């Protein structure tokens, strides 16, 4: 009875006091002191630096994850690591969950250690999609068409800067979802030597009437990249994505470009908004497994 009634009594008294402004102040001795708050230390998870780009004509922010053990060096024999370039790589974009998944997997020795470079966007629909002839798409992306220039930035400025700052092995990968996934596929088809491994999660292959997929048969027929390249693609429940990737994989199968291996992982139980965290770990495990001695 006391537990139930006491709050009602206090509520009535407070209401009455609030209306009359005549309630006496509570004695100081009855007011409990505020609890002490312990100081907190910020969590450090990676590094951030800015790179002034002459190619893009702007400054770009880069977030970098270094794997456990990176700080240990043994002179000239210090370990060098592959690099995963993460598009949409800002702290408020995909960098936290990409590095979180990788960090747990590396610590549990599920995948081999690697460096992650997150590229934060400035104007996403300028850098990650090609020009389009579709009026509705021109409206939502009036500055589309900067993919070639963005690739120049990656090759001429970002990759050399990462190699200067960190111990890289020369093996590189790129991951992206949606429009960023479309950029991944476009880069594989148009500039395959930029990376060694390509991860495209639910790529927006519908863009510009599916022009990129339609160009795939000719591109694969003229494939001339000599080093081994790897492609991992996953799609969610959208039929237009599934149909586009099915056509892409058919073109790849028919042309059989030398040195290119591909994995298609359809995930129809996922939606465009939910697929990335599910598909990325499957990609990392397939592409970067821990090698045992």
PyMOL commands that set and color helices and strands:
alter all, ss='L'
color gray80, all
select helices_A, chain A and resi 2-20+28-30+75-77+95-107+124-127+135-140+147-165+179-190+192-194+207-221+239-255+275-287
alter helices_A, ss='H'
color red, helices_A
select strands_A, chain A and resi 47-53+58-65+81-86+114-119+168-177+197-201+229-235+260-266
alter strands_A, ss='S'
color yellow, strands_A
deselect
rebuild
show_as cartoon
